[in-house]
C-alpha cells in the first residue's frame, strides 16, 4: 500500500490491515456505534499508525472507546478495549511524527465530554490522560482551563474507581496493566 511506512511496525494490539483504511469509511455505519463501528475504528487506527500519523491514530482509538458495547460483546474477546493500543501508540511514535500534546488533548476530552455515555467516556479519557502524563511528563496541562474551570486532575486511584463504577467489568484492571 502506497501510504504504508515500511519502517513502522504495526501496533500488536490492533487488527492487521491489507490496505489503507480511511476514517471516512466509518460514515457508512451512520449512528451504529456497536461492534462493527468498534472494529472499524481499531482498523482505521492501525492504518493511520502505519502511515506515520500517531495523533490521528489516537483520535480513532478515542472513537473506539466511544462504542456502545456490553461487557460480553463478542468483539471484546478478540479486541479488548484499546488501553494497550493507546499506550503502545503513544510510547512507540517516532519523534518526527506529530502527536500534539496528548496530556492536554485528554484533559479537554475528559472535561468536555458529551452524551451518550458521558460519565463512562470521561473516565476513559482520564485513564488515557494518565498514560499521556506518564509517557510525556514534559508536556504541560492546560493550566488556564484548570484555573478558570476548577478542573481537578484525578489521581490513579480515582481513575480506577471511576472505571470500576462506570466502565465495563474489569476495565480498571485492563487499564492498570499499562501503568
C-alpha positions as CSV (number, residue, x, y, z in Angstrom):
1,X,0.0,0.0,0.0
2,X,1.4,3.3,-1.0
3,X,0.9,5.2,2.2
4,X,2.3,2.4,4.4
5,X,5.6,3.3,6.0
6,X,7.8,0.3,5.9
7,X,9.9,1.4,8.9
8,X,6.9,1.3,11.3
9,X,6.0,-1.9,12.9
10,X,2.2,-2.5,13.2
11,X,0.7,-2.0,16.6
12,X,0.4,-5.5,18.0
13,X,-2.8,-4.6,19.9
14,X,-4.7,-3.5,16.7
15,X,-6.1,-5.5,13.8
16,X,-3.8,-6.3,10.8
17,X,-4.6,-4.5,7.7
18,X,-4.0,-5.2,4.0
19,X,-4.9,-1.8,2.6
20,X,-5.2,1.8,3.7
21,X,-8.3,2.5,5.7
22,X,-9.8,6.0,5.9
23,X,-11.8,7.3,8.9
24,X,-14.4,8.5,6.4
25,X,-15.3,4.8,5.9
26,X,-17.0,4.9,9.3
27,X,-19.7,7.2,7.9
28,X,-21.4,4.3,6.2
29,X,-22.3,3.0,9.7
30,X,-24.5,6.0,10.4
31,X,-25.4,6.1,14.1
32,X,-24.4,2.5,14.6
33,X,-21.8,2.5,17.4
34,X,-21.8,-1.2,18.1
35,X,-19.3,-3.9,17.3
36,X,-18.8,-3.1,13.6
37,X,-18.1,0.5,14.5
38,X,-15.6,-0.6,17.2
39,X,-13.7,-2.9,14.9
40,X,-13.6,-0.3,12.1
41,X,-12.3,2.4,14.5
42,X,-9.5,0.0,15.6
43,X,-8.7,-0.9,12.0
44,X,-8.5,2.7,10.9
45,X,-6.3,3.5,13.9
46,X,-3.8,0.8,12.7
47,X,-3.9,2.3,9.2
48,X,-3.2,5.8,10.5
49,X,-0.4,4.5,12.7
50,X,1.2,2.7,9.8
51,X,1.0,5.9,7.8
52,X,3.0,7.7,10.5
53,X,0.1,9.6,11.9
54,X,0.0,8.8,15.6
55,X,-2.1,11.8,16.6
56,X,-4.8,10.7,14.2
57,X,-4.5,7.1,15.4
58,X,-5.1,8.3,18.9
59,X,-8.3,10.1,17.7
60,X,-9.6,6.9,16.2
61,X,-8.8,5.0,19.4
62,X,-10.9,7.6,21.2
63,X,-13.7,6.8,18.8
64,X,-13.3,3.1,19.6
65,X,-13.7,3.9,23.3
66,X,-17.0,5.6,22.4
67,X,-18.5,2.4,21.0
68,X,-21.7,1.2,22.7
69,X,-20.5,-2.3,23.8
70,X,-21.7,-4.5,26.6
71,X,-19.1,-6.4,28.6
72,X,-20.0,-9.7,27.0
73,X,-19.7,-8.3,23.4
74,X,-18.0,-10.9,21.2
75,X,-15.6,-8.4,19.7
76,X,-14.1,-7.7,23.1
77,X,-12.8,-11.2,23.3
78,X,-10.6,-10.7,20.3
79,X,-10.0,-6.9,20.7
80,X,-10.3,-5.8,24.3
81,X,-10.8,-2.1,25.0
82,X,-7.8,-0.4,23.4
83,X,-5.9,0.7,26.5
84,X,-2.9,-1.3,25.4
85,X,-3.1,0.1,21.9
86,X,-3.4,3.7,23.2
87,X,-0.3,3.2,25.5
88,X,1.6,1.5,22.7
89,X,0.9,4.1,20.1
90,X,1.9,7.0,22.4
91,X,5.0,5.1,23.6
92,X,6.2,4.0,20.2
93,X,5.7,7.0,18.0
94,X,8.8,8.4,16.3
95,X,10.0,11.9,17.3
96,X,9.3,13.2,13.8
97,X,5.7,12.0,13.8
98,X,3.3,14.6,15.2
99,X,1.4,13.6,18.3
100,X,0.4,17.0,19.6
101,X,0.0,17.3,23.3
102,X,-1.8,14.2,24.4
103,X,-2.0,15.4,28.0
104,X,-4.0,18.5,27.0
105,X,-6.0,16.5,24.5
106,X,-7.2,14.0,27.1
107,X,-7.7,16.7,29.7
108,X,-10.0,18.5,27.3
109,X,-11.7,15.3,26.2
110,X,-12.4,14.3,29.8
111,X,-13.8,17.7,30.8
112,X,-15.8,18.4,27.7
113,X,-17.4,15.0,27.1
114,X,-21.0,14.9,25.9
115,X,-23.6,12.2,25.8
116,X,-24.1,9.4,25.1
117,X,-22.4,7.5,28.0
118,X,-20.8,10.8,29.1
119,X,-19.5,9.7,32.5
120,X,-18.0,6.4,31.3
121,X,-16.3,8.0,28.4
122,X,-15.0,10.8,30.6
123,X,-13.3,8.3,32.9
124,X,-11.8,6.5,29.9
125,X,-10.4,9.8,28.7
126,X,-8.9,10.4,32.2
127,X,-7.4,6.9,32.0
128,X,-5.7,7.8,28.7
129,X,-4.7,11.1,30.2
130,X,-2.8,9.2,32.9
131,X,-0.9,7.3,30.2
132,X,0.0,10.6,28.5
133,X,1.2,12.1,31.7
134,X,3.5,9.1,32.3
135,X,4.7,8.9,28.7
136,X,5.1,12.6,28.1
137,X,5.9,14.1,31.6
138,X,7.3,17.3,30.0
139,X,4.1,18.1,28.2
140,X,2.1,20.7,30.1
141,X,-1.5,20.6,31.3
142,X,-3.9,23.3,30.2
143,X,-3.3,25.4,33.3
144,X,-5.7,28.1,32.1
145,X,-8.6,25.6,31.9
146,X,-7.6,24.2,35.3
147,X,-7.7,27.6,36.9
148,X,-10.8,29.0,35.2
149,X,-12.9,25.9,35.3
150,X,-11.7,24.4,38.6
151,X,-10.6,21.2,36.9
152,X,-9.2,18.7,39.3
153,X,-6.9,16.2,37.8
154,X,-7.7,12.8,39.2
155,X,-5.1,10.5,40.7
156,X,-4.6,6.9,39.7
157,X,-7.0,5.6,42.5
158,X,-9.8,7.9,41.5
159,X,-9.5,6.9,37.8
160,X,-9.6,3.2,38.7
161,X,-12.6,3.9,40.9
162,X,-14.3,5.8,38.1
163,X,-13.6,2.9,35.6
164,X,-14.9,0.3,38.2
165,X,-18.0,2.3,38.8
166,X,-18.9,3.4,35.3
167,X,-16.9,1.2,32.9
168,X,-17.2,-2.4,31.9
169,X,-16.4,-5.2,34.4
170,X,-12.7,-5.5,34.8
171,X,-12.0,-2.3,32.8
172,X,-10.0,-0.8,35.6
173,X,-7.6,-3.8,35.7
174,X,-7.3,-3.7,31.9
175,X,-6.2,0.0,32.1
176,X,-3.9,-0.6,35.1
177,X,-1.8,-3.2,33.2
178,X,-0.2,-0.4,31.2
179,X,0.7,2.0,34.0
